[in-house]
Amino acid sequence: MSTAIKRLRSFVGPEMTGPLAALVAVLVIFSIASPRFLSSATFGSVAFQLPELGLLCLAMLLPVLTGGLNLAVTFTANISGLTLAWTMFYFGGADAGPEAFALGCVLALAVGALSGLIIGVVVAYTKAHPILVSLSMMIFVRGLGEFLTRGGDISGFPDFVQPLGHGSIIGIPIPLLVLCAGVAVWHIVLQKTKLGFNTYMIGSNIEAVRYSGINTRRVVMLVYTLSGAMCAVAGIIMLSRFNSVRVGHGESYLLITVLACFLGGVNPFGGFGKVLPVFVALIVLQLLSSGLNLIGANQHLATAVWGILLLGVMVLRWVATHFTFLSHKK
């Protein structure tokens, strides 16, 4: 029995323990609280709602691993979605063809990557705190989007856009397939490439990495550029799901992206964390939201619970670190 447990631990990894325990707890508690929780309707709803949040979490993950943060993820996604919408409307709106959609997606990715690149350049060359830099970019992008749209939204897209947000392939939602592809790409980047190794090293000790001869500025700029590009992918999915886009869509998602990263075992100071535990943590948060809705709780309560959960994760992490230090000291 102990051998099987050890093998399971080695396969799952210690960083998966917390998210998996939280997943089991949520499933047990809400299955008792509501008989409708463990149903295909609940999991189908989660499968369609999860991708846009998941893609934004991936966009947040890379900067956090470097010891930074990208507070502009939601507004970068929205301005990228607006870029796609403007492109299609330039080519006829609801009558635009697939070529216009493809061009719009390329431009949306370029806008998202450019937003991330600007943050990365300022962080890398001025050494300003990423929170301040990304907050400034968030304010700029939000203001620019509201100015260009006059605070309204853009809707009315070709019919072929809808399946990207609501369609399925062999019963699996297309947005979920896009998210799984993003998770796979991020896992490969972080675990199998030089960029991933350098990202972890910068998060651990950027000065030591700089003295070792690695171009830390280039790595930081690339990290934030990839973060912005992933935001653009989220923006495209959000446009196709809502059939509309505006600069204020998903403002509450920012809290969830940060919470999912920390609940997934990512060190808030950088240097440690993996993609799969963050993915599981995101599933936990989405199931928690769905469970609260099923028992009749107000949606604002879910936001409050997420905030308390974030505080609890920090406290538990401090307790675990404190007792580990004491045990080693003895």
Salt bridges, closest charged atoms under 4 A:
GLU15 OE2 - LYS274 NZ 3.40
GLU52 OE1 - ARG241 NE 2.71
GLU146 OE2 - ARG142 NE 3.42
GLU207 OE2 - ARG210 NH1 2.67
GLU251 OE1 - ARG142 NH1 3.47
